[in-house]
Amino acid sequence: MMKYNYLGDTGLVVSALCFGTMTFGGEGMWEAVGKQPQKEADELIRKSLDSGINFFDTANVYSYGQSETILGNSLKNLKVNRNEAIIATKVRGMMGEDHNNKGLSRFHIFNSVDKSLERLQLDHIDILYVHGVDSYTSIKEIMRCLNDLIESGKVRYLGVCNWPAWMVMKAQGIARQEGWNEFKAMQYFYSLSGRDAEDSLIPLSRSEGLGFMPWSPLAGGFLTGKYTRYKKHSGENARRDDLDFPPINKEQGYEIVDVLKEIADSHEATIAEVALAWVRMKSGVTSTIIGAKNLKQLESNINSVDLILSDDDLDKLNKVSDTPTPYPSWMVGLQDSDRTKPNERDL
Ligand SMILES: NC(=O)c1ccc[n+]([C@@H]2O[C@H](COP(=O)([O-])OP(=O)(O)OC[C@H]3O[C@@H](n4cnc5c(N)ncnc54)[C@H](OP(=O)(O)O)[C@@H]3O)[C@@H](O)[C@H]2O)c1
């Protein structure tokens, strides 16, 4: 049965799984990710809705607009009540050769949002994420523009993907000082094969009351059992056969898959289900953005919400996927430990 969480401090309720539509379309370089046509997309969206998923993720740049168009058509074809679906899209990626058809300039953000609304056939976007860094547009300029979008009614909430923590915090500070709308959602790579977000980004999201949405929770299909140290090509025409993204430490990945398999067998679950349950059960995670090439994968990924891993399972997975704590976090851990002892003694 689907689980739900509040998105940070917004009061908005989102399903613990968000359906990612990066596989819709298949234009250009996106073909390696997926090329689902309208009919298959309708089936996947229908299944998601029937399973209680109320959160859908796309981007202007996925198949250069095709993903938004197909998602918009699905919402129409399936007669989805607009008030029951939370639609997130993004801006930043290159949408054409022109200098100003990419990035986070006010010029491009406004043009891009209008185009996204047209393709989605909607009058507002629930969450607009900036999809990445644009080092040629000042953070203040970006936040002013995003605030104006909220004021215009075209966008309800703001989100950020793939910015380093210091930039997110700087943006929040500027927005707060100016009385503008702040980011309310963060979307970052987070999986057993990519735990970097635990250092600064997840703590930031908790401290600032932002929702945290992991992308590529299966590391693009690696954490499913179709790749092992003895089978480096899936033989199933899978995405990671052609597209080595997101980059991960494969040697550690094979060890993680071994442990996932052992735990999966003990729960009569699949490797992917255990990998998704680990992400979902991590403290600070709001809604895991899943991807699926077909109904069978989607059904399995949805089943993962019913899987409760034991403390022992979690310990094993945390241990095998551990990476060295980066500086200054290890120094913070060393120094700050002396600040808790007196209180503990007093209690
Ligand atoms: N903000 C960002 O920068 C960013 C970046 C990437 C993604 N995203 C979002 O996150 C969503 C999910 O990302 P992702 O697609 O990379 O997620 P993922 O869960 O890491 O990978 C999904 C892929 O794994 C395989 N798979 C999924 N479920 C499976 C199962 N049960 N059994 C076996 N194989 C399975 C499928 O590919 P194969 O069958 O081909 O192996 C599927 O396309 C995207 O749709 C997008 O909305 C955001």
The ligand as an SDF file (V2000), in Angstrom:
LIG
                    3D

 48 52  0  0  0  0  0  0  0  0999 V2000
   17.3770   15.9130  -11.6650 N   0  0  0  0  0  0  0  0  0  0  0  0
   18.1900   15.1680  -12.3510 C   0  0  0  0  0  0  0  0  0  0  0  0
   19.3060   15.6020  -12.7120 O   0  0  0  0  0  0  0  0  0  0  0  0
   17.7900   13.7730  -12.7170 C   0  0  0  0  0  0  0  0  0  0  0  0
   18.7270   12.8880  -13.3040 C   0  0  0  0  0  0  0  0  0  0  0  0
   18.3030   11.5850  -13.6190 C   0  0  0  0  0  0  0  0  0  0  0  0
   16.9970   11.1940  -13.3750 C   0  0  0  0  0  0  0  0  0  0  0  0
   16.0960   12.0830  -12.8290 N   0  0  0  0  0  0  0  0  0  0  0  0
   14.6920   11.6800  -12.5700 C   0  0  0  0  0  0  0  0  0  0  0  0
   14.6890   10.4600  -11.8470 O   0  0  0  0  0  0  0  0  0  0  0  0
   13.8950    9.4930  -12.5430 C   0  0  0  0  0  0  0  0  0  0  0  0
   14.4490    8.1170  -12.2740 C   0  0  0  0  0  0  0  0  0  0  0  0
   15.8000    8.0570  -12.7190 O   0  0  0  0  0  0  0  0  0  0  0  0
   16.3780    6.7330  -13.3400 P   0  0  0  0  0  0  0  0  0  0  0  0
   15.5160    6.3120  -14.4850 O   0  0  0  0  0  0  0  0  0  0  0  0
   17.8190    6.9360  -13.5680 O   0  0  0  0  0  0  0  0  0  0  0  0
   16.1180    5.7130  -12.0980 O   0  0  0  0  0  0  0  0  0  0  0  0
   16.7170    4.2970  -11.7460 P   0  0  0  0  0  0  0  0  0  0  0  0
   15.6910    3.6460  -10.8990 O   0  0  0  0  0  0  0  0  0  0  0  0
   18.0940    4.4110  -11.1860 O   0  0  0  0  0  0  0  0  0  0  0  0
   16.8540    3.5360  -13.1440 O   0  0  0  0  0  0  0  0  0  0  0  0
   15.7090    3.2090  -13.8720 C   0  0  0  0  0  0  0  0  0  0  0  0
   16.0850    2.1460  -14.9060 C   0  0  0  0  0  0  0  0  0  0  0  0
   16.4570    0.9340  -14.2400 O   0  0  0  0  0  0  0  0  0  0  0  0
   15.8530   -0.1770  -14.8880 C   0  0  0  0  0  0  0  0  0  0  0  0
   14.8550   -0.7010  -13.9480 N   0  0  0  0  0  0  0  0  0  0  0  0
   13.9200   -0.0020  -13.2420 C   0  0  0  0  0  0  0  0  0  0  0  0
   13.1950   -0.8010  -12.4520 N   0  0  0  0  0  0  0  0  0  0  0  0
   13.6680   -2.0440  -12.6390 C   0  0  0  0  0  0  0  0  0  0  0  0
   13.3150   -3.2980  -12.0960 C   0  0  0  0  0  0  0  0  0  0  0  0
   12.3450   -3.4270  -11.1890 N   0  0  0  0  0  0  0  0  0  0  0  0
   14.0100   -4.3980  -12.5050 N   0  0  0  0  0  0  0  0  0  0  0  0
   14.9980   -4.2880  -13.4030 C   0  0  0  0  0  0  0  0  0  0  0  0
   15.3780   -3.1100  -13.9770 N   0  0  0  0  0  0  0  0  0  0  0  0
   14.7270   -1.9990  -13.5910 C   0  0  0  0  0  0  0  0  0  0  0  0
   15.2300    0.3570  -16.1710 C   0  0  0  0  0  0  0  0  0  0  0  0
   16.2130    0.4420  -17.2050 O   0  0  0  0  0  0  0  0  0  0  0  0
   16.7470   -0.8530  -18.0130 P   0  0  0  0  0  0  0  0  0  0  0  0
   15.6290   -1.8590  -18.0600 O   0  0  0  0  0  0  0  0  0  0  0  0
   17.1260   -0.3180  -19.3410 O   0  0  0  0  0  0  0  0  0  0  0  0
   17.9260   -1.3420  -17.2230 O   0  0  0  0  0  0  0  0  0  0  0  0
   14.8800    1.7780  -15.7680 C   0  0  0  0  0  0  0  0  0  0  0  0
   14.7360    2.6440  -16.8720 O   0  0  0  0  0  0  0  0  0  0  0  0
   13.9130    9.9500  -14.0010 C   0  0  0  0  0  0  0  0  0  0  0  0
   12.8000    9.4830  -14.7510 O   0  0  0  0  0  0  0  0  0  0  0  0
   13.8800   11.4530  -13.8340 C   0  0  0  0  0  0  0  0  0  0  0  0
   12.5300   11.8670  -13.6150 O   0  0  0  0  0  0  0  0  0  0  0  0
   16.4880   13.3420  -12.4870 C   0  0  0  0  0  0  0  0  0  0  0  0
  1  2  1  0
  2  3  2  0
  2  4  1  0
  4  5  1  0
  4 48  2  0
  5  6  2  0
  6  7  1  0
  7  8  2  0
  8  9  1  0
  8 48  1  0
  9 10  1  0
  9 46  1  0
 10 11  1  0
 11 12  1  0
 11 44  1  0
 12 13  1  0
 13 14  1  0
 14 15  2  0
 14 16  1  0
 14 17  1  0
 17 18  1  0
 18 19  2  0
 18 20  1  0
 18 21  1  0
 21 22  1  0
 22 23  1  0
 23 24  1  0
 23 42  1  0
 24 25  1  0
 25 26  1  0
 25 36  1  0
 26 27  1  0
 26 35  1  0
 27 28  2  0
 28 29  1  0
 29 30  1  0
 29 35  2  0
 30 31  1  0
 30 32  2  0
 32 33  1  0
 33 34  2  0
 34 35  1  0
 36 37  1  0
 36 42  1  0
 37 38  1  0
 38 39  2  0
 38 40  1  0
 38 41  1  0
 42 43  1  0
 44 45  1  0
 44 46  1  0
 46 47  1  0
M  CHG  2   8   1  16  -1
M  END
$$$$
